[in-house]
Amino acid sequence: MRPFEGIRVIDVTHVLAGPFAAYQLGLLGADVIKVEDPNDPDQSRLSGTDKALSRKNMGTYYLTQASNKRAITLDLKTERDREILKELVKTADIFVENYRPGAFEALGLGYEALAAINPRLIYASFSAFGHGGPKGERTAYDHVIQATSGIMAATGTKDTNPIKLGAPAVDYSTGITGAFALSAALFQRERTGKGQRIDMAMLDVAMTLMSSHMTGYLRNGVEPKPRGNRHPHATNGAFKTKDGALVMIGASNIRQQRRLWTLLERPDMIKKNNDERDADHDNEIAVLEDIMATRTADEWEEFLQARHVPAARVRTMAEALADPQIASRNLIHHHKSGYGMEGSFGVPLAAFSFAHGGPRIDTPPPTLGQHNEEIFAELGFGAQKERKKA
């Protein structure tokens, strides 16, 4: 039995952070019901690398985070469909939405209204800046939050910055943090019997991603600087090798840097403390650049890892996915086929495993409104909702 079997999640979210949070619970057995506007579906359905799928409302962005979900369509601008959603809420444990703050309250679907229907309901709102505060009503996407939070200003090189991260890390981190918050609220409810209101802000998550930088600044006012592929310690960083590829070295602490310099037959470079490392930083970089150019990146990776110094050749996505380590971790689930589409595809599973009852994918991502008839029948509406399939 998986942890969230018997738990029902109403997922009224779109794009990435909210859907990804609900996806995590679905992997662990929750019955996740995705609710979309029939006239304005989740925009992730229209996005991704396969344009043909995007035109079918099954874009790869959507496929990434929709397995194990059921899908219905409701036009929440109509009173009738709002009443249907409220009936669904009566059966639910969790309600997740990520629309502009105040939008659901204006529809009569805010926390107070739904908690009155179901006092045990855990109601989570995902937004860019959170509910309240001078920017609470503003909207944003991952890259806008990267700009707002200072992440972009700290990313890049001395000469080329600010730079946004290559992956929507804030969105995915918000999804993971949201799943943690929902799990904690469920655990709390088991003890208290009470529901919960969760206010989840992407900006808050982005700031926590820079926790050590933030603490450093709050202590002595030092701004995080863009360092590119370098690090305050020279023995942490990427270096060009004999074949032109980069190798990233991670000899971070005093013990590891001692081991690295010993292996490189440069005991004269060993430092006793971090102050000595800081003082000799530029010289260490120059020495390492010369040494790293004597072997290929693969050779350095094998040599250093075999001797317990963290190191890796910088890989592309294709190379990373071809790594047998990934296959050994059961991180990727391969769907042989999907609803409303032809051919196989792979999606990420959870980034952890259990000895038993762990994350699992059972069903492919649903088409728009695929489960209308099934779920409306469960609620006792039956044939009167057939129009929603049209």
C-alpha positions in Angstrom: 0.0 0.0 0.0 1.3 3.4 -1.0 1.3 6.3 1.5 -1.6 8.3 0.0 -3.9 5.5 -1.2 -7.4 6.6 -0.3 -6.5 10.3 -0.4 -8.3 12.4 -3.0 -6.7 15.5 -4.4 -8.5 18.1 -6.5 -5.9 19.6 -8.7 -7.2 23.0 -10.1 -3.7 24.1 -11.2 -1.9 24.8 -14.5 1.5 25.1 -16.0 4.2 23.6 -13.7 4.6 24.1 -10.0 1.0 23.3 -8.9 0.6 20.3 -11.2 4.0 19.0 -10.3 3.1 19.1 -6.6 -0.1 17.1 -7.2 1.9 14.7 -9.4 4.1 13.8 -6.5 1.1 12.7 -4.4 -0.3 10.8 -7.4 2.9 8.8 -7.6 2.3 7.8 -4.0 -1.2 6.5 -4.6 -3.5 9.6 -4.3 -6.5 9.9 -6.5 -5.6 13.1 -8.3 -8.5 14.7 -10.3 -7.2 17.4 -12.6 -9.9 20.1 -13.2 -9.5 22.3 -16.4 -11.6 24.9 -18.2 -13.0 23.2 -21.3 -12.4 26.5 -23.2 -9.0 27.3 -21.7 -7.1 24.1 -20.8 -3.8 23.9 -18.9 -1.3 25.8 -21.1 1.3 23.1 -20.5 -0.8 20.9 -22.9 0.2 23.3 -25.7 3.9 23.3 -24.9 6.9 21.1 -25.4 9.3 19.6 -27.9 6.7 17.8 -30.0 4.6 20.3 -31.8 2.2 17.6 -33.1 1.4 16.6 -29.6 1.0 20.2 -28.5 -1.6 20.7 -31.2 -3.5 17.7 -29.7 -3.4 19.2 -26.2 -0.9 16.6 -25.1 2.4 18.6 -25.1 5.5 17.1 -23.5 5.4 19.7 -20.7 2.0 18.3 -19.8 3.0 14.7 -20.1 5.8 15.3 -17.7 3.5 15.7 -14.7 0.1 14.2 -15.5 0.5 10.4 -15.2 -1.7 8.7 -12.6 -4.2 11.6 -12.8 -7.9 11.6 -13.9 -9.1 14.7 -15.9 -12.4 16.5 -16.0 -13.5 19.8 -17.4 -15.5 22.5 -15.5 -16.2 26.1 -16.5 -15.9 27.7 -13.1 -17.4 30.9 -14.4 -20.7 29.2 -14.4 -22.7 28.6 -11.2 -23.6 25.1 -12.2 -20.1 24.0 -12.6 -19.0 25.7 -9.4 -21.7 23.7 -7.6 -20.3 20.5 -9.1 -16.9 21.4 -7.9 -18.2 21.9 -4.4 -19.8 18.4 -4.5 -16.4 17.1 -5.5 -14.8 19.0 -2.7 -17.0 17.1 -0.2 -15.3 13.9 -1.2 -11.8 15.4 -1.2 -8.9 15.5 1.3 -6.8 18.1 -0.6 -7.7 21.1 -2.9 -4.9 22.7 -4.8 -5.2 25.9 -6.9 -2.7 28.3 -8.5 -4.7 31.1 -9.9 -4.1 34.8 -9.2 -4.6 35.5 -5.5 -8.2 36.5 -4.8 -9.6 34.9 -8.0 -11.1 31.8 -6.2 -12.4 33.9 -3.3 -14.3 36.0 -5.9 -15.8 32.8 -7.3 -17.0 31.7 -3.9 -14.3 29.0 -3.9 -11.9 30.3 -1.4 -10.7 28.5 1.7 -13.4 29.7 4.1 -16.1 28.7 1.6 -14.8 25.2 0.9 -13.8 24.6 4.6 -17.4 25.2 5.5 -18.3 22.4 3.2 -15.5 20.1 4.3 -13.8 21.1 7.6 -11.1 18.4 7.1 -10.1 19.9 3.7 -6.4 20.9 3.2 -6.5 23.9 0.9 -3.3 24.9 -0.8 -2.8 28.0 -2.9 0.2 28.3 -5.1 1.1 31.8 -6.4 4.1 33.8 -7.5 4.4 36.1 -4.5 2.0 34.7 -1.9 -1.3 35.9 -0.6 -0.8 39.3 0.9 2.1 41.7 0.8 2.6 44.6 -1.6 3.2 42.2 -4.5 0.6 39.7 -3.6 -1.6 40.3 -6.6 1.2 40.2 -9.2 1.7 37.2 -11.5 4.9 35.6 -12.7 6.6 32.6 -14.2 9.8 30.8 -13.1 12.1 33.1 -15.0 10.4 36.2 -13.7 10.9 34.9 -10.1 14.5 34.2 -10.9 14.9 37.8 -11.8 13.0 39.0 -8.7 14.8 36.8 -6.2 18.4 37.6 -7.0 19.1 34.2 -8.5 19.8 35.6 -12.0 22.1 38.3 -10.6 24.2 35.6 -8.9 24.3 33.4 -12.1 26.7 33.7 -15.0 30.3 34.8 -15.2 32.0 38.0 -14.2 31.6 39.3 -17.8 28.3 37.7 -18.7 25.5 38.1 -16.2 22.8 38.1 -15.1 21.8 34.7 -16.6 18.7 32.6 -15.9 19.1 29.0 -14.9 18.9 26.5 -17.7 16.0 24.6 -16.1 12.8 25.9 -14.4 14.3 25.1 -11.0 12.0 27.5 -9.1 8.9 25.8 -10.5 10.1 22.3 -9.8 11.3 23.3 -6.3 8.0 24.9 -5.6 6.3 21.7 -6.6 8.5 19.5 -4.4 8.1 22.0 -1.5 4.4 22.0 -2.0 4.2 18.2 -1.9 6.2 18.3 1.4 3.8 20.9 2.8 0.7 18.9 1.7 2.2 15.7 3.2 2.9 17.5 6.5 -0.6 18.9 6.6 -2.1 15.5 6.0 0.1 14.1 8.9 -1.0 17.0 11.1 -4.7 16.3 10.3 -4.3 12.7 11.4 -3.4 14.1 14.8 -5.8 17.0 15.1 -8.7 16.1 12.8 -8.5 19.7 11.4 -8.0 20.8 7.9 -5.3 23.4 6.9 -4.7 26.5 4.7 -1.4 26.5 2.9 0.0 29.6 1.3 2.7 28.6 -1.2 4.8 31.4 -2.9 7.3 30.8 -5.6 9.4 33.8 -4.4 9.7 32.3 -1.0 11.0 29.0 -2.5 13.4 30.9 -4.7 14.8 32.7 -1.7 15.3 29.4 0.2 17.2 28.1 -2.8 19.8 30.7 -1.9 19.7 30.1 1.8 23.5 30.2 2.5 23.8 33.3 0.3 21.0 35.0 2.1 22.4 34.2 5.5 25.8 35.5 4.5 24.3 38.8 3.2 22.2 39.2 6.3 25.3 38.7 8.5 27.8 41.0 6.8 26.2 42.5 3.6 28.2 40.5 1.1 26.2 40.1 -2.2 26.6 36.7 -3.9 28.7 37.2 -7.1 28.3 35.3 -10.4 31.3 33.0 -10.6 30.4 31.0 -13.7 32.0 27.5 -13.4 34.3 28.6 -10.6 34.0 28.6 -6.8 35.5 30.5 -3.9 37.9 27.5 -3.6 40.0 26.9 -6.7 39.8 23.1 -6.3 36.0 23.3 -6.9 35.3 24.2 -10.5 35.3 23.2 -14.2 38.5 23.0 -16.2 39.1 22.4 -19.9 40.9 19.1 -20.6 43.0 17.6 -23.4 40.0 16.8 -25.6 38.4 20.2 -25.1 35.7 18.9 -22.8 35.2 20.2 -19.3 35.7 18.3 -16.1 34.1 19.5 -12.9 36.2 18.9 -9.8 34.7 19.0 -6.3 37.6 18.9 -3.9 35.7 21.0 -1.5 37.0 20.5 2.0 40.6 20.7 3.4 40.9 16.9 3.4 39.8 16.6 -0.2 42.1 19.3 -1.5 45.0 17.7 0.3 44.1 14.4 -1.5 43.8 16.1 -4.9 47.1 17.9 -4.7 48.8 14.7 -3.5 47.3 12.7 -6.5 48.4 15.5 -8.9 52.0 15.2 -7.4 51.9 18.8 -6.2 52.2 18.5 -2.4 53.6 22.0 -2.4 50.1 23.3 -3.2 48.4 21.7 -0.1 46.9 24.2 2.2 46.3 24.0 6.0 43.2 26.1 6.1 40.7 28.0 4.0 42.4 31.3 4.5 45.5 29.9 2.8 43.4 28.6 0.0 41.7 32.0 -0.5 45.1 33.8 -0.6 46.4 31.5 -3.3 43.3 31.1 -5.3 44.5 32.6 -8.6 47.7 30.6 -8.5 45.8 27.4 -7.8 43.6 28.0 -10.8 46.6 28.5 -13.1 48.3 25.3 -11.9 45.1 23.3 -12.2 44.5 24.6 -15.8 47.9 23.4 -16.9 47.5 20.0 -15.2 43.9 19.3 -16.4 45.0 19.9 -20.0 47.2 16.8 -19.9 44.3 14.2 -19.9 40.8 14.0 -21.4 37.7 14.7 -19.3 36.7 11.0 -19.2 40.2 10.1 -18.1 40.2 12.6 -15.3 36.8 11.5 -14.1 37.8 7.9 -13.9 41.2 8.7 -12.3 39.8 11.1 -9.6 36.7 9.2 -8.7 38.6 6.0 -8.3 40.7 7.8 -5.7 37.7 9.4 -3.9 37.9 12.9 -5.3 34.5 14.1 -6.6 34.8 14.8 -10.4 32.6 14.5 -13.5 32.8 15.3 -17.2 30.2 17.9 -18.1 27.5 16.0 -19.9 24.6 16.9 -22.2 21.0 15.7 -21.5 21.4 12.8 -24.0 24.6 11.7 -22.3 23.2 12.0 -18.8 20.1 9.9 -19.7 22.4 7.3 -21.4 24.3 6.9 -18.1 23.7 3.3 -16.8 23.4 4.9 -13.3 20.2 6.6 -14.3 18.8 3.2 -15.5 19.7 1.6 -12.3 17.8 4.1 -10.2 14.3 3.5 -11.8 14.0 7.3 -12.2 12.4 7.2 -15.7 9.0 5.5 -16.4 8.6 4.5 -20.0 5.0 4.5 -21.3 4.6 2.1 -24.2 1.6 4.2 -25.4 -0.6 7.0 -24.2 -4.2 8.3 -24.5 -4.9 10.4 -27.6 -1.4 9.9 -29.0 0.8 7.4 -30.8 4.1 6.0 -29.8 6.0 5.6 -26.5 7.4 8.3 -24.2 9.3 8.5 -20.9 8.5 10.6 -17.9 10.3 11.2 -14.6 9.2 9.2 -11.6 10.1 10.3 -8.0 13.6 11.2 -7.0 13.6 8.6 -4.2 12.6 5.0 -3.7 11.0 3.0 -0.8 11.7 -0.5 0.2 8.0 -1.2 -0.3 4.8 0.8 -1.2 6.8 3.5 -3.0 6.2 5.8 -5.9 4.7 4.1 -9.0 3.1 5.1 -12.3 -0.1 3.2 -13.2 -1.8 5.2 -16.0 -0.7 7.6 -18.8 -1.6 11.3 -18.7 -5.3 11.8 -19.5 -6.7 13.7 -22.4 -8.8 16.8 -21.8 -11.9 15.9 -19.9 -11.2 12.2 -20.4 -12.9 11.2 -17.1 -15.9 13.5 -17.2 -18.5 10.7 -17.4 -16.7 8.5 -14.9 -16.3 11.1 -12.2 -19.6 12.9 -12.7 -21.3 9.5 -12.3 -19.4 9.0 -9.0 -20.9 12.3 -7.8 -24.4 11.2 -8.9 -24.7 13.6 -11.8 -24.7 11.0 -14.5 -25.9 11.9 -18.0 -26.6 15.5 -17.3 -22.9 16.3 -17.7 -22.5 14.5 -21.1 -22.3 18.0 -22.7 -18.9 18.5 -21.1 -17.4 15.8 -23.3 -18.4 17.5 -26.5 
